[in-house]
Amino acid sequence: MRQYTLACLIALGGALLVSGWRGRLRDRSVWVGLALFSLLTIGADVALTEIGVFSYAPQFLSGIRIVRMPLEDLLYGMALYLTAVTVWAW
């Protein structure tokens, strides 16, 4: 497994654990927000990679892409969203 992929999975797993522990995963608005945030992340990331604002070193990634965006960007964004929502509510 690639370094960035592993880091993103650990971050998302930790965010899910803390969010579940704090009871945030039972709240429907958290899931709706996560879905909307994910769509925005995909749209922005695909656009920015398409016009060449940034690119990714393939040796650190899994190779799974959503259009041009690496899956790891979505996983990391989801972890950040869940962490922010949980800390805000805490």
C-alpha positions as CSV (number, residue, x, y, z in Angstrom):
1,M,0.0,0.0,0.0
2,R,1.3,3.5,-0.9
3,Q,2.2,6.0,1.8
4,Y,-0.4,8.6,1.1
5,T,-3.1,6.0,0.7
6,L,-2.3,4.5,4.1
7,A,-2.2,7.9,5.7
8,C,-5.6,8.8,4.3
9,L,-7.1,5.6,5.4
10,I,-5.8,6.0,8.9
11,A,-7.0,9.6,9.0
12,L,-10.5,8.6,7.8
13,G,-10.6,5.7,10.2
14,G,-9.7,7.9,13.1
15,A,-12.3,10.5,12.1
16,L,-15.0,7.8,11.8
17,L,-14.0,6.4,15.3
18,V,-14.1,9.8,17.0
19,S,-17.3,10.9,15.2
20,G,-19.0,7.6,16.1
21,W,-17.8,7.9,19.7
22,R,-19.2,11.4,20.0
23,G,-22.5,10.3,18.4
24,R,-22.2,12.4,15.3
25,L,-22.7,9.5,12.8
26,R,-26.3,9.1,14.0
27,D,-27.1,12.6,12.7
28,R,-28.5,12.6,9.2
29,S,-27.2,16.2,8.6
30,V,-23.6,14.9,9.0
31,W,-24.1,12.4,6.2
32,V,-25.8,14.9,3.9
33,G,-23.0,17.4,4.6
34,L,-20.4,14.8,3.9
35,A,-22.0,13.9,0.6
36,L,-22.2,17.6,-0.5
37,F,-18.7,18.2,0.7
38,S,-17.5,15.2,-1.2
39,L,-19.2,16.4,-4.4
40,L,-17.6,19.8,-4.0
41,T,-14.2,18.3,-3.4
42,I,-14.5,16.1,-6.5
43,G,-15.6,19.1,-8.7
44,A,-12.9,21.4,-7.5
45,D,-10.1,18.8,-7.5
46,V,-11.0,17.6,-11.0
47,A,-11.1,21.1,-12.3
48,L,-7.8,22.1,-10.7
49,T,-6.0,19.0,-12.0
50,E,-7.5,19.4,-15.4
51,I,-6.1,23.0,-15.9
52,G,-2.8,22.0,-14.4
53,V,-2.8,23.9,-11.1
54,F,-1.3,20.8,-9.4
55,S,-0.4,17.2,-10.1
56,Y,0.4,14.1,-8.1
57,A,3.5,11.9,-7.8
58,P,2.2,8.5,-8.7
59,Q,4.6,6.6,-6.5
60,F,2.7,7.7,-3.4
61,L,-0.9,6.9,-4.6
62,S,-3.0,3.8,-5.1
63,G,-3.7,4.6,-8.7
64,I,-7.5,4.7,-8.2
65,R,-8.8,7.9,-9.7
66,I,-12.1,9.7,-10.0
67,V,-11.7,11.3,-13.4
68,R,-8.3,12.9,-12.8
69,M,-8.5,13.1,-9.0
70,P,-6.8,10.5,-6.9
71,L,-9.0,8.6,-4.5
72,E,-6.8,9.7,-1.6
73,D,-7.8,13.3,-2.0
74,L,-11.4,12.4,-1.4
75,L,-10.6,10.2,1.6
76,Y,-8.5,12.9,3.1
77,G,-11.2,15.5,2.5
78,M,-13.8,13.3,4.1
79,A,-11.6,12.8,7.2
80,L,-11.2,16.6,7.5
81,Y,-14.9,17.2,7.2
82,L,-15.8,14.6,9.8
83,T,-13.2,15.9,12.2
84,A,-14.3,19.5,11.8
85,V,-18.0,18.7,12.3
86,T,-17.3,16.6,15.3
87,V,-14.9,19.1,17.0
88,W,-17.4,21.9,16.3
89,A,-20.3,20.0,17.9
90,W,-18.1,18.9,20.8
